[in-house]
C-alpha cells in the first residue's frame, strides 16, 4: 500500500455545515475508490501567505491516505480541481 498526504483549502465564506460537507465529499471520493483514510484533521481557518481567488484566509484540511494504486488519488485530484469551493490542494506521496 502506498501512503499519501493530502492537504486542501476550502473557501472561508461558506457556512460551517457546507465546509463539513465539502470535506466529507472529498473523503467519500477516496473511500469509494478503494483507498483508506487513515488520519483526518480539520486544521481550522488560517491566513494564507498570499491571496488566492480573492481570499486571504482559508479553512485547511489534512488527510493521510493509504491506496493500493493511484486511481483514488487521481480521481481526488481531478475533482478537487473542478470543485469551486476548494481554493487549492496538494497531494504528496510519502515514502515508507
Secondary structure, DSSP 8 states (H G I E B T S, - for coil): -EEEEEEEEEETTS-HHHHHHHHHHHHHHHHHTTEEEEEEEEEEEEEEEEEETTEEEEEEEEEEEEESSSHHHHHHHHHHHH-TTEEEEEEEEE--
